[in-house]
Amino acid sequence: MSISIDEAKSELEALLAKNKLCIFTGSGISVPAPSNLPTWDQFVDKYIDICREVNEMADQTMKFEDILADAPVYKAKSAVNTLTVLKDKIRLYKKYGMSTKIYDEMINELFSGRETNEYHNTIVDTNYKYILTTNYDTLLDKAARLHKHYELLKRSYSYKDLQKISEAIYTGEPAIIHIHGVATEVVLEDFVLTADDYKTIRDNNKGIRTLLNILFMNYSMLMVGYGASDPHLEDVIEDINLSFGWFDTDDILNLPMYYLVIKKEKVSPIFDQLKNRNRTRIIAVDEHDEALALLKHLQSKFPRM
């Protein structure tokens, strides 16, 4: 169900007052200056360029110029399918013993050397219980350091740090959780791009799914900079609602609610109804500045001490 900014402020403030609100951030928060990370479309273009460089190093029998030529056109039909085919080629390249070091280095370079922006700074300055992110950049960590939130910074974890995340949840200590990992650790098989990648990370790291279930069952979530297309996250929310029948109740503060900040142009009646079924309130905005203004309002009311 779509709600207004004012309605969102009231509900989110009530959750923060109860210490029951976490924030889930996607790549959109790292696009504005001075961070200047690529948008999704720009990333797909850059990924195609990276694959072109890898192809230059391939043996003649392994080259895939035809696929690279088609990729810029086909991405308009399905960016994920385009990335799937390209990554399969890189995997095949690696399978036959050829180095993929240039691939790993270029992916890492894409996320390194960036500066924090107002989103990162505002988020770490707000008293969210846990900060979850799918972002490979470490700009939230950098913002925590710049703002001297050392207790938060020392509990910044990758999805592989299962025991440490478990301890933070058990003790109730705030943490930053990179549920797909961080750029400095990214190698070919760990970089989550395709539906197969999501399945692999889920199946090979079952503990992170359990911990996400615990968090989503015990806290409401504010989702920002996220296009509602992450299969990992969508599965968690849908499974919880189906398993416990939460979609049958209108309770706002007695059960977790999920709040999705998204551009109005991406919202349709069917999208709205599907989200409502999974206890997800849509906060539709005309411009991204409205999302930042909402975050700043919450920060002013509930600063991290």
C-alpha positions in Angstrom: 0.0 0.0 0.0 1.3 3.4 -0.9 1.6 5.9 1.9 2.5 9.6 1.9 5.8 11.0 3.2 4.1 12.4 6.2 2.5 9.0 7.0 5.9 7.4 6.5 7.5 9.8 9.0 5.0 9.0 11.6 5.3 5.2 11.3 9.1 5.2 11.0 9.5 7.6 13.9 7.4 5.2 16.1 9.5 2.3 15.1 12.8 4.1 15.8 11.4 5.1 19.2 11.0 1.4 19.9 14.4 0.6 18.5 12.7 -1.7 16.0 13.8 -0.2 12.7 16.7 -1.3 10.5 17.6 0.1 7.1 18.3 -1.9 3.9 20.3 -0.1 1.2 20.8 -0.8 -2.4 23.2 0.6 -5.0 21.1 3.7 -5.6 22.4 5.4 -2.5 26.0 5.3 -4.0 25.1 7.0 -7.3 24.8 10.7 -6.2 27.9 12.8 -6.2 30.6 12.7 -4.9 30.3 8.9 -4.8 29.4 8.7 -8.5 29.1 4.9 -8.7 27.3 3.8 -11.8 23.6 3.3 -12.1 22.4 -0.2 -12.9 22.3 0.6 -16.7 25.7 2.2 -16.5 27.1 -0.8 -14.6 25.8 -3.2 -17.3 27.7 -1.2 -19.9 30.9 -1.2 -17.8 30.5 -5.0 -17.3 30.3 -5.5 -21.0 33.5 -3.4 -21.4 35.2 -5.5 -18.7 34.3 -8.7 -20.6 35.7 -7.2 -23.8 39.0 -6.8 -22.1 38.9 -10.4 -20.9 38.1 -11.5 -24.4 41.1 -9.7 -25.7 43.3 -12.1 -23.6 41.4 -15.2 -24.6 42.7 -17.9 -26.9 41.2 -17.7 -30.4 39.0 -20.7 -29.8 37.6 -19.1 -26.6 36.7 -15.7 -28.0 33.1 -14.5 -27.9 32.9 -11.4 -30.2 29.5 -12.3 -31.4 28.0 -12.3 -27.9 29.8 -9.0 -27.1 28.5 -7.4 -30.3 24.9 -8.4 -29.3 25.2 -7.5 -25.6 24.6 -3.7 -25.9 21.4 -4.4 -27.9 20.1 -7.3 -26.0 20.6 -5.7 -22.6 17.5 -3.5 -23.4 15.4 -6.7 -23.4 17.0 -8.3 -20.4 20.0 -6.9 -18.6 20.1 -9.9 -16.2 20.1 -12.4 -19.0 22.8 -10.5 -20.8 25.0 -10.6 -17.7 24.2 -14.3 -17.2 25.5 -15.2 -20.7 28.6 -13.0 -20.3 29.5 -14.3 -16.9 29.1 -17.9 -18.2 31.7 -17.1 -20.8 34.1 -15.8 -18.1 33.4 -18.9 -16.0 34.2 -21.1 -19.0 37.4 -19.1 -19.6 38.4 -19.9 -16.0 37.4 -23.5 -16.2 40.0 -24.1 -18.9 42.7 -22.7 -16.7 43.0 -19.2 -18.1 43.6 -16.3 -15.7 40.6 -14.1 -14.7 42.8 -11.8 -12.7 42.1 -8.8 -15.0 38.3 -9.4 -14.4 38.6 -9.4 -10.6 40.9 -6.4 -10.7 38.6 -4.3 -12.9 35.5 -5.2 -10.8 37.4 -4.1 -7.7 38.6 -0.9 -9.3 35.0 0.0 -10.1 34.1 0.3 -6.5 37.4 1.6 -5.0 38.5 5.2 -4.4 35.0 6.6 -3.9 33.8 9.3 -1.5 30.8 9.2 0.8 27.7 11.2 0.0 24.8 12.6 2.0 23.0 9.3 1.9 25.9 7.4 3.6 26.5 10.1 6.1 22.9 10.5 7.1 22.3 6.7 7.4 25.2 6.0 9.7 24.2 9.1 11.8 20.7 7.7 12.4 20.0 5.2 15.2 19.0 2.3 13.0 19.5 -1.0 14.8 21.2 -2.7 11.9 22.3 -1.4 8.5 22.0 -4.1 5.8 23.3 -3.5 2.3 23.8 -5.3 -1.0 26.4 -2.8 -2.0 30.0 -4.0 -2.7 31.3 -0.5 -1.9 32.4 0.2 1.6 31.1 3.8 1.7 28.9 3.2 4.7 31.9 1.9 6.6 33.9 4.9 5.5 31.1 7.2 6.6 31.0 5.5 10.0 34.7 6.1 10.4 34.5 9.8 9.3 31.7 10.4 11.8 33.5 8.5 14.5 30.9 5.8 15.0 33.6 3.4 15.9 31.3 1.0 17.8 29.3 0.6 14.6 32.4 0.4 12.4 34.1 -2.4 14.3 31.0 -4.5 13.7 31.0 -4.2 9.9 30.6 -7.8 8.5 30.5 -9.7 5.3 27.9 -12.4 4.8 30.7 -14.9 5.5 31.1 -13.6 9.1 28.2 -15.6 10.3 29.4 -16.1 13.9 30.1 -12.4 14.4 26.7 -11.4 12.9 25.1 -13.9 15.2 26.8 -12.4 18.2 25.8 -8.9 17.2 22.2 -9.9 16.9 22.2 -11.8 20.2 23.8 -9.0 22.1 21.7 -6.3 20.3 24.8 -4.4 19.2 24.4 -2.4 16.0 26.2 -3.6 12.9 26.7 -3.0 9.2 26.0 -6.2 7.3 27.2 -6.6 3.6 24.9 -9.4 2.6 26.7 -9.9 -0.8 30.2 -9.1 0.4 32.6 -6.2 -0.2 34.6 -5.3 -3.3 38.0 -6.0 -1.8 37.0 -9.6 -1.4 35.2 -10.0 -4.8 36.4 -12.8 -7.1 34.5 -14.2 -10.1 32.4 -16.8 -8.2 31.5 -14.4 -5.4 30.2 -11.5 -7.5 26.4 -11.6 -7.4 24.8 -10.6 -10.7 22.6 -13.4 -12.0 19.7 -15.5 -10.6 22.2 -18.4 -10.5 24.5 -16.3 -8.3 21.8 -15.6 -5.8 20.9 -19.3 -5.6 24.6 -20.2 -5.1 25.2 -17.7 -2.3 21.9 -18.9 -0.7 22.8 -22.6 -1.0 26.5 -22.3 0.0 25.9 -19.9 2.9 22.7 -21.1 4.4 23.5 -19.4 7.7 23.1 -15.9 6.1 19.5 -16.8 5.0 18.7 -17.9 8.6 20.2 -14.6 10.0 18.2 -12.5 7.5 15.0 -14.4 8.5 15.8 -13.6 12.1 16.3 -9.9 11.3 13.2 -9.6 9.1 11.1 -11.4 11.7 12.2 -9.1 14.5 12.6 -5.7 12.9 10.8 -3.5 10.5 12.9 -2.5 7.4 13.3 0.8 5.6 14.5 0.0 2.0 16.3 2.8 0.2 18.2 2.9 -3.1 16.8 -0.4 -3.9 14.7 -1.3 -7.0 12.7 -4.2 -5.4 14.4 -6.7 -7.7 16.9 -8.6 -5.5 15.7 -12.2 -5.5 17.5 -12.9 -2.3 15.6 -10.2 -0.4 12.3 -10.8 -2.1 12.4 -14.5 -1.2 13.1 -13.6 2.5 10.1 -11.3 2.7 7.7 -13.5 0.8 8.7 -16.7 2.7 8.2 -15.0 6.1 4.8 -13.6 5.1 3.6 -17.0 3.6 5.0 -19.1 6.5 3.4 -17.0 9.2 0.3 -15.7 7.5 1.4 -12.1 8.1 -0.3 -10.9 4.9 -3.6 -11.5 6.6 -3.2 -8.8 9.3 -3.1 -5.1 9.2 -1.1 -4.7 12.4 1.5 -1.9 11.8 3.6 -1.8 15.0 2.9 -5.2 16.5 4.5 -7.1 13.6 7.4 -6.1 11.3 6.5 -3.8 8.4 8.7 -3.2 5.3 8.9 0.3 3.8 10.1 0.7 0.2 11.2 4.1 -1.0 10.9 4.1 -4.8 10.2 6.5 -7.7 6.5 7.0 -8.6 7.2 6.1 -12.2 8.1 2.5 -11.1 4.8 1.9 -9.2 1.8 0.3 -10.8 -1.5 -1.0 -9.3 -0.3 -4.6 -9.5 3.1 -3.8 -8.1 1.4 -1.9 -5.2 -0.9 -4.9 -4.5 1.9 -7.4 -4.6 3.9 -5.4 -2.1 1.0 -4.8 0.1 0.4 -8.6 0.3 3.9 -8.9 1.8 3.4 -6.2 4.4 5.5 -3.7 2.3 4.4 -0.1 2.3 5.4 1.9 -0.7 6.8 5.4 -0.1 6.6 6.8 -3.7 8.7 9.9 -4.4 8.9 12.1 -7.5 12.6 12.9 -7.0 15.4 11.2 -5.1 15.9 14.4 -3.1 12.6 13.5 -1.3 14.1 10.2 -0.2 17.1 12.0 1.2 14.9 14.6 2.9 13.0 11.7 4.6 16.3 10.2 5.8 17.5 13.5 7.2 14.3 14.0 9.0 14.6 10.7 10.7 18.3 11.5 11.6 17.3 14.7 13.2 14.8 12.9 15.4 16.9 9.9 16.2 20.6 10.6 15.9 23.2 7.9 16.5 25.0 8.8 19.7 
